[in-house]
Amino acid sequence: MNGYRFYTAASLLLLTALFTACQKSTPAPQEEPGVNAETEIIPEPNAGSEKPQLNVAISTDIAPYVMKNGTTGIEVEIATQALPSYQLNFIQMPYEKLQSAVAEDQADMALGVQKFKDIEGIFYSENFIDFVNAAITKKSANLKIEKVADLADHKVLTWQDAYLELGPEFEKLFAPDSPQRKNYVEVADQSEQVKQFWDSKDAVIVIDRSIFNALSQSTGHELSEVDYASIFPEATYFKANFEEADVRDAFNVGLKKLCSSGEYDKLLKKYKIELPGTICDSKAQP
């Protein structure tokens, strides 16, 4: 009996030793340093991107030019496609600040600016987008607007610094020291500009047609309720400006490629922008 117990105990010890050896011979799964099963790996923004970065000043949302917090819109797409070798980081700001964004080191480039004068160290592109402005009135107001002078006795809603951009007659009529300036209202946010127009009984809104149409339709207004008076120069052209001349040069080359390939026209159609002419026409170039 004692021999049987000894044999049984020895067998159990042998089995235990064999089981322990098997456990040691099978390596446990190894975890990467600093990572456990509950850690979610989130890549850094632009991880792996070797493209040089550019901070790009762009306007606040103005459909169809800039939309969805500066992530889409025709201006965003033109810039991105014209500079494929760069990673563009868009920074939105009011229109009035775009002009000085590069000069004040707030951005490497700015979209939607005009060249009023030469500024040392600032490099301007060719025209990259054009707006077709109109004086728009409600049909119910029964206003007769056939020329710029007809605006003199009416409330005029427009964008910041518009008096500098719509021709000499408009500038003279609504210059800061003009008697008619009291009827002239600049609105920083063009969504608010359009809202004020629809809330008003007889105001005149001076604005790009595509912006007005997009914002009005998005808020449920019928375009059949308004009249468009084409009393301004055929188009108002806008440029981009840059801190570095070589980036400006690359942008200009990219614009020409968009024109020659037909991609520029495709973008206009995508965003339902109708123009009498575009920057791709030879007459549109400076």
ABEGO torsion letter per residue (X at the ends): XAAAAAAAAAAAAAAAAAAAAAAAABBBBBBBBGBBAABBBBBBBGBGBABBBBBBBBBBBBOAABBGGGABEAAAAAAAAABAABBBBBBBBBAAAAAAAAAAGABABBBGBBBABBBBGBBBBBBABBBBBBBBBBAAAGBBBABAAAAAABBBBBBBGAAAAAEAAAAAAABAABAAAAABBBBABAAAAAAAAAABAABBBBBBAAAAAAAAAAAGBBAAABBBBBABBABBBBBBBBABAAAAAAAAAAAAAAAAAGAAAAAAAAAGBBBABBAABAAABX
